[in-house]
Amino acid sequence: MRRAGPGDAAAIAAVKIAAWRAAYRGVLPDAFLDGLDAAAEESAWRAYLEAIPAEDRVWVVVDDGTVVGYARTGPSGDSDLPAKTGEVHGLYVSPSRLGTGRGRELFKHAVNDLAARGYAPVVVWHFTGNDQAARFYERAAFRLDGAARPSDFGVEEVRRRGGPAVLRPPLIRPAEPGDAEPLHELRVANRAWLEPSEPDTEVPDERFRLEYERVWVTRPGRYVILDDGEIAGALSLVGWGDDVLKSAMLGYWVDRARAGRGLATAAVREALELAFGELGMHRVEAGTLIDNVPSQRVLEKCGFTRVGVLRGHLKIKGEWRDHYLYERLATDP
């Protein structure tokens, strides 16, 4: 995370165009989105960054040397608010980084910086049809304050107010290649705990081999669960993001030595924030064996509803086992 300079203009323009086309399809006219011009955007950003007002900030988040997101902040121009009100004027992350937590990290950094410079409250505006943004800001405790205005695109905007966001350490993060060995060791140590609920595989003991973990960490939607920075389990959030589905399947396991401390519940809650915020999912589902009461309690604490029985859902130890199906919608309280 760092402040942007004129040399970042092209990268910021690229992130903005990709993010707008992904987030605003169906909200803004297709002709406008398809007509966004990279050269024009780069020129505008370069001019702005070369003469940026003293109280404005543009923050960029960088992965492997590439700008993958940005936030622009500064004083709010709303006349009905206190003079020292701050505003996050724009927050966008590359579609390829959705689900990595970078958006939440960027937003919290931007809000905390405004607060540290004496701005309070902090506001954001977003289009009324942008449900993904609405969920993201709602989960950051930014509430609608009743203000609305027309935009230049013929779509109404609504305003939200909030304050400093505490940057708590994440409980889940995307899995990385370097996680394979510690995950493997933890899974082997928990074999007796995990094996009774693991589906059969074509290769005996496949899940307890290092090569399995090396492949697992490279797949989309794979996360590690952390406990004081140490890997304490794994979580998967595998989604289907087309407009008529927007659903994800949740799975997780936690080190038995850490069970009963609320770690699994907290990790699932964070996964839901991610799913309904950055990932823009409409629905998350999860399944548990009928006799897996602890996992059912975790899901119910996290607002999941049991919707039925999946008969003969998975083959475990050569037997087709029934599972309870749970689901939670983004619109659930």
Residue pairs with C-beta under 8 A, 6 or more apart in sequence:
1 59
1 60
1 61
1 62
1 105
1 106
1 109
2 59
2 60
2 62
3 57
3 58
3 59
3 60
4 12
4 49
4 58
4 59
4 60
4 67
4 70
5 49
6 46
6 49
6 50
8 45
8 49
8 58
8 60
8 67
8 70
9 42
9 43
9 45
9 46
9 49
10 38
10 42
11 60
11 66
11 67
12 45
12 58
12 60
12 67
12 70
13 38
13 41
13 42
13 44
13 45
14 38
15 67
15 68
15 69
15 70
15 92
15 93
15 94
16 41
16 70
16 90
16 92
17 36
17 38
17 41
18 94
18 95
19 92
19 93
19 94
19 95
20 28
20 33
20 36
20 92
21 33
21 34
21 36
22 95
23 92
23 130
23 132
23 133
23 280
24 33
24 127
24 130
25 33
26 129
26 243
27 127
27 129
27 130
27 155
28 127
28 153
28 155
29 153
32 153
49 58
52 58
53 74
55 74
55 75
55 117
56 72
56 73
56 74
57 71
57 72
57 73
57 74
57 110
57 113
58 70
58 71
58 72
58 73
59 70
59 71
59 73
59 106
59 109
59 110
59 113
60 67
60 69
60 70
61 67
61 68
61 69
61 70
61 93
61 102
61 105
61 106
62 68
63 97
63 102
68 93
68 94
68 96
68 97
68 102
69 91
69 92
69 93
69 94
69 97
69 102
69 103
69 106
70 90
70 91
70 92
70 106
71 88
71 90
71 91
71 92
71 106
71 107
71 109
71 110
72 88
72 89
72 90
72 91
73 86
73 87
73 88
73 89
73 110
73 113
73 114
74 86
74 87
74 89
75 84
75 85
75 86
75 87
75 119
76 85
76 86
76 87
76 123
77 87
78 85
78 87
78 123
78 147
78 159
80 147
81 121
81 123
82 120
82 121
84 118
84 119
84 120
85 119
85 120
85 121
85 122
85 123
86 111
86 114
86 115
86 117
86 119
86 120
86 121
86 122
86 123
87 122
87 123
87 124
87 125
88 107
88 110
88 111
88 114
88 122
88 123
88 124
91 103
91 106
91 107
91 110
91 124
93 102
93 103
93 106
93 278
97 103
98 278
98 279
98 280
99 174
99 221
99 237
99 274
99 278
99 279
100 173
100 174
100 278
101 170
101 172
101 173
101 174
101 274
101 278
103 136
103 277
103 278
104 136
104 140
104 273
104 274
104 277
104 278
105 167
107 136
107 140
107 165
108 140
108 165
108 166
108 167
109 167
111 122
111 140
111 162
111 163
111 164
111 165
112 164
112 165
112 167
114 122
115 122
115 163
115 164
120 163
121 161
121 162
121 163
122 142
122 161
122 162
122 163
122 164
123 145
123 159
123 160
123 161
123 162
124 137
124 142
124 159
124 160
124 162
125 149
125 157
125 158
125 159
125 160
126 133
126 134
126 137
126 157
126 158
126 160
127 133
127 151
127 153
127 155
127 156
127 157
128 148
128 155
128 156
128 157
128 158
129 155
131 280
131 330
132 277
132 278
132 280
135 276
135 277
135 280
135 330
136 277
136 278
137 160
137 162
138 160
139 273
139 276
139 277
140 162
140 165
141 162
141 163
141 165
142 160
142 161
142 162
143 160
143 161
143 162
144 158
144 159
144 160
145 159
145 160
145 161
146 159
147 158
147 159
148 156
148 157
148 158
148 159
149 156
149 157
149 159
150 156
150 157
151 157
169 226
169 229
170 226
170 270
171 225
171 226
171 263
171 266
171 267
171 270
172 223
172 224
172 225
172 226
172 235
172 267
172 270
172 271
172 274
173 223
173 224
173 226
174 222
174 223
175 183
175 216
175 217
175 218
175 222
175 223
175 224
175 234
176 217
177 214
177 217
177 218
179 213
179 217
179 224
179 231
180 210
180 213
180 214
180 216
180 217
181 210
181 213
182 231
183 213
183 216
183 217
183 224
183 231
183 234
184 208
184 209
184 210
184 212
184 213
186 231
186 232
186 233
186 255
187 194
187 207
187 208
187 213
187 234
188 208
189 255
190 253
190 255
190 256
191 208
193 256
194 207
194 253
196 316
196 317
197 289
197 292
197 316
198 207
198 316
199 314
199 315
199 316
200 315
200 316
200 317
200 318
201 207
203 209
206 212
216 222
216 234
220 238
221 236
221 237
221 238
221 239
221 248
222 234
222 235
222 236
223 234
223 235
223 236
223 237
223 271
224 231
224 233
224 234
224 235
225 231
225 232
225 233
225 234
225 235
225 252
225 254
225 263
225 264
225 267
226 232
227 255
227 258
227 263
232 254
232 255
232 258
232 263
233 252
233 253
233 254
233 255
233 258
233 263
233 264
233 267
234 252
234 253
235 250
235 251
235 252
235 267
235 268
235 271
236 249
236 250
236 251
236 252
237 248
237 249
237 250
237 271
237 274
237 275
237 279
237 284
238 248
238 249
238 251
239 246
239 247
239 248
239 249
239 275
239 279
239 281
240 246
240 247
240 248
241 279
241 280
241 281
245 282
246 280
246 281
246 282
246 283
247 281
247 282
247 283
247 284
247 285
248 275
248 279
248 281
248 283
248 284
248 285
249 284
249 285
249 286
250 268
250 271
250 275
250 284
250 285
250 286
251 286
252 264
252 267
252 268
252 271
254 263
254 264
254 267
259 294
264 295
264 298
265 298
265 301
265 302
268 298
268 299
268 302
269 302
271 284
272 284
272 302
272 303
272 328
275 281
275 284
275 330
276 284
276 330
281 330
282 329
282 330
283 327
283 328
283 329
283 330
284 304
284 327
284 328
285 325
285 326
285 327
285 328
286 299
286 304
286 325
286 326
286 327
287 310
287 313
287 323
287 324
287 325
287 326
288 295
288 296
288 299
288 323
288 324
288 326
289 295
289 316
289 321
289 322
289 323
289 324
290 309
290 321
290 322
290 323
290 324
296 306
296 324
296 326
299 326
300 306
300 326
302 328
303 328
303 332
303 333
304 326
304 327
304 328
305 326
305 327
305 328
305 332
306 324
306 325
306 326
307 325
307 326
307 327
308 324
308 325
309 322
309 323
309 324
309 325
310 322
310 323
310 324
310 325
311 322
312 320
312 321
312 322
313 320
313 321
313 322
313 323
314 320
314 321
314 323
315 321
